Amino acid sequence: MNKISLAGDLGSGKSTIAKILIERLGAEYYSTGAIVRDIAQKHGMTVLALNEYMETHREIDREIDDGLRRLGDDPRALVIDSRMAWHFTAGTFKVYLSTDPETSALRIMKEHRTGEHADTLAATIAETASRRASEKKRYFELYGVNIKDLCNYDLVVDTTKATPERIACAILDAFEKKNAGEFYAPLLLSPERIYYEDDAPDEEKVHALVAAMERGEALPLAEVCECDGEFRLVGGAESVLAYVLGEEDFLPARLVPAPPDAGDKTYVRMKDSL
């Protein structure tokens, strides 16, 4: 396997991280986002307006998708920045980059991309959510797939807090392990993104896990479910706290289905507790 496909939230840093991956792998870059922005500019439209236009004009999607399909037979090492490469391009290591909505909006505003953000943070958050909903609807109607279902991907990395270099290193480490048939954590989260039930943890177990981490030992993976962009802790609270105390960039975890009573529980955001 010599191709990595990058999908992710708007403002999650895909293009920045792709540049690092390209340099480290000696690969080439392919971006459907750049293609979409060029099409929008040519038609005098914002990207949001183009996404809504594409809901009823499928020919643009088909043109982009055909290009992605052809990449599966391309012998080159590639980093593909695309919402749908995981679905259309055979033989890629499928990565999803996640970030929290406020960070996403701030990054979009900072980049000053024409037609991609509003004048205020709140309006940009709302516009970004609308664009994401439009894309999700369009891709489900076209292909019957949910691009926000994180189970579609080999690796999910939270880009909210870690540096692009650290994120790229984590992706490359998992990529190498995937190619070698070795185990890797399929979900890497900033501890701040976790929502947890406000129950008292086993303090002795937490300290034992911190000591194990200091010895270089791997800790049990936390188990989380994803609900509308929130990562809710299902199991492994002591591992989470050990990583928080160790001031680690990432919390290794795995996705599990949401418990039947998840909607009835009260969760606390870790960011508000630190």
C-alpha positions in Angstrom: 0.0 0.0 0.0 1.5 3.3 -1.1 -1.4 5.7 -0.9 -3.0 7.7 1.9 -6.4 9.2 1.6 -7.3 12.1 3.8 -10.9 13.1 4.6 -12.0 15.2 7.5 -13.8 18.0 9.1 -13.7 21.4 7.5 -10.7 23.3 8.9 -9.1 20.1 10.2 -5.8 20.9 8.6 -5.9 18.4 5.7 -3.8 20.4 3.3 -1.2 21.4 5.9 -0.8 17.8 7.1 -0.8 16.5 3.5 2.2 18.7 2.7 4.2 17.1 5.5 3.2 13.6 4.5 4.2 14.2 0.9 7.6 15.4 2.0 8.1 12.4 4.3 6.9 9.8 1.9 8.2 11.3 -1.3 4.6 11.1 -2.6 2.5 13.3 -4.9 -0.6 15.3 -3.9 -4.1 15.1 -5.3 -6.8 17.4 -3.9 -10.5 17.4 -4.8 -11.0 20.3 -2.5 -8.8 22.5 -4.7 -10.8 21.3 -7.7 -14.1 22.3 -6.1 -12.8 25.7 -5.1 -11.7 26.3 -8.7 -15.1 25.3 -10.0 -16.8 27.6 -7.5 -14.6 30.6 -8.4 -15.2 30.0 -12.2 -18.9 30.1 -11.6 -18.8 33.1 -9.3 -20.2 31.1 -6.4 -19.2 30.5 -2.8 -18.2 26.9 -1.9 -21.4 26.6 0.2 -23.5 27.7 -2.8 -21.7 25.3 -5.1 -22.3 22.4 -2.7 -26.0 23.2 -2.7 -26.0 23.6 -6.5 -24.3 20.1 -6.8 -27.2 18.6 -4.9 -29.3 18.8 -8.1 -26.4 18.9 -10.7 -24.7 15.5 -10.3 -22.4 15.9 -13.3 -19.8 17.7 -11.3 -19.6 14.9 -8.7 -19.4 12.3 -11.4 -16.4 14.1 -13.0 -14.6 14.3 -9.7 -15.4 10.7 -8.8 -14.2 9.3 -12.1 -10.8 10.9 -11.4 -10.7 9.3 -7.9 -11.5 5.8 -9.4 -8.6 6.1 -11.8 -6.1 6.8 -9.0 -6.6 3.2 -7.8 -4.6 1.9 -10.8 -2.0 4.7 -10.6 1.3 3.2 -9.5 2.5 6.4 -7.9 2.7 7.0 -4.1 -0.1 9.5 -3.5 -1.6 11.5 -0.7 -5.2 12.2 -1.7 -7.1 15.0 0.0 -10.7 14.1 -0.7 -14.0 13.4 1.0 -14.6 10.3 -1.1 -11.2 8.8 -1.9 -11.8 6.2 0.9 -14.8 5.0 -1.1 -13.6 5.3 -4.7 -9.8 4.8 -4.7 -8.8 1.2 -4.1 -5.9 0.4 -1.9 -5.5 3.5 0.3 -4.9 3.9 4.0 -8.0 5.7 5.0 -7.5 8.6 7.4 -10.1 10.9 8.9 -9.1 14.2 10.6 -11.4 15.5 13.2 -11.5 18.8 15.0 -14.0 20.6 17.2 -16.4 23.1 15.5 -14.9 26.3 17.1 -11.3 25.4 16.1 -12.5 24.5 12.7 -14.2 27.9 12.2 -11.3 29.8 13.5 -8.9 28.1 11.1 -11.2 28.7 8.2 -11.5 32.4 9.0 -7.7 32.7 9.4 -7.1 31.2 5.9 -9.2 33.9 4.3 -10.5 31.6 1.6 -12.9 33.5 -0.6 -16.6 32.5 0.0 -15.8 29.9 2.7 -16.5 31.9 5.9 -18.8 34.6 7.3 -17.7 37.7 9.2 -18.1 36.4 12.7 -17.1 33.2 14.5 -20.6 32.2 15.4 -21.8 32.7 11.8 -18.8 30.8 10.4 -19.6 27.9 12.8 -23.2 27.9 11.5 -22.1 28.1 7.9 -19.6 25.3 8.3 -22.3 23.1 9.9 -24.6 23.9 7.0 -21.9 23.0 4.4 -21.1 19.8 6.2 -24.8 18.9 6.3 -25.1 19.6 2.6 -22.2 17.4 1.7 -23.4 14.6 4.0 -26.9 14.7 2.3 -25.4 14.8 -1.2 -23.1 11.9 -0.7 -25.7 9.7 1.0 -28.2 10.4 -1.8 -25.5 9.7 -4.5 -23.8 6.7 -3.0 -25.7 5.5 0.0 -22.7 6.2 2.3 -22.4 8.3 5.4 -19.1 10.3 5.1 -19.4 11.1 8.9 -19.4 7.5 9.9 -16.0 7.1 11.4 -16.1 3.3 11.0 -15.3 3.9 7.3 -11.7 4.8 8.1 -8.6 3.0 9.1 -7.5 5.8 11.4 -9.2 8.8 13.0 -6.9 11.6 14.3 -8.0 14.6 16.3 -6.3 17.7 15.1 -7.7 20.2 17.6 -4.6 20.5 19.8 -1.6 18.6 18.4 0.9 20.2 16.0 0.7 19.3 12.3 4.1 17.6 12.6 2.9 15.5 15.5 -0.2 14.5 13.7 1.7 13.6 10.5 4.1 11.4 12.6 1.1 9.6 14.2 -0.4 9.0 10.7 2.9 7.7 9.4 3.4 5.4 12.4 -0.1 3.9 11.9 0.5 3.6 8.1 3.7 1.7 8.6 2.1 -0.6 11.2 -0.9 -1.2 8.9 1.5 -2.2 6.1 3.4 -4.5 8.4 0.3 -6.1 9.8 0.9 -4.8 13.3 -1.5 -3.4 15.8 -2.2 0.4 16.1 -4.8 2.4 17.9 -7.5 3.3 15.4 -8.5 6.5 17.2 -6.2 9.2 18.5 -8.0 12.0 20.4 -7.0 15.1 22.3 -8.1 14.3 25.9 -10.0 17.7 25.8 -12.4 16.3 23.3 -13.7 13.6 25.6 -17.1 13.9 27.3 -17.5 11.7 30.4 -19.9 10.8 33.1 -19.0 12.6 36.3 -18.2 9.5 38.3 -15.3 9.1 40.7 -12.5 7.0 39.0 -10.4 4.4 40.7 -7.5 6.6 41.9 -5.2 3.7 42.6 -5.7 2.3 39.1 -5.0 5.8 37.6 -1.7 6.1 39.5 -0.7 2.5 38.5 -1.4 3.4 34.8 0.6 6.6 35.0 3.5 4.6 36.4 3.1 2.0 33.6 3.1 4.8 31.0 6.3 6.3 32.5 7.9 2.8 32.0 6.9 2.9 28.3 4.1 0.4 28.6 1.0 0.6 26.5 -2.2 1.3 28.4 -5.6 -0.3 27.8 -7.4 1.6 25.0 -10.3 3.8 26.1 -13.6 3.1 24.5 -15.6 6.0 23.1 -18.7 6.5 21.0 -19.2 9.4 18.6 -22.5 11.3 18.8 -23.0 14.3 16.5 -19.3 15.3 16.8 -19.0 14.6 20.5 -16.7 11.8 21.7 -18.4 10.2 24.7 -16.5 7.9 27.0 -17.9 4.4 27.3 -15.1 2.6 29.1 -11.5 3.2 30.3 -11.9 6.3 32.4 -8.7 5.5 34.3 -6.7 5.3 31.0 -8.1 8.7 30.0 -7.0 10.3 33.3 -3.6 8.7 33.1 -3.0 10.3 29.7 -4.4 13.7 31.0 -1.9 13.6 33.9 0.9 12.6 31.6 0.1 15.6 29.4 0.0 13.4 26.3 -1.0 14.8 22.9 -3.2 11.9 22.1 -5.5 9.5 23.9 -5.4 6.1 22.1 -8.9 4.8 21.8 -11.3 2.7 19.8 -14.8 3.4 18.6 -17.7 1.4 20.0 -21.4 1.6 19.5 -23.3 4.1 21.7 -25.0 2.4 24.6 -28.8 2.3 24.4 -29.0 4.8 27.4 -26.4 7.2 26.1 -29.0 9.9 25.3 -30.3 9.8 28.9 -26.9 10.4 30.5 -25.3 13.6 31.6 -21.8 14.2 30.3 -19.1 16.6 31.3 -16.6 17.9 28.7 -13.0 17.2 29.7 -11.9 20.6 28.4 -14.1 22.3 31.0 -12.5 20.2 33.8 -8.8 20.7 33.1 
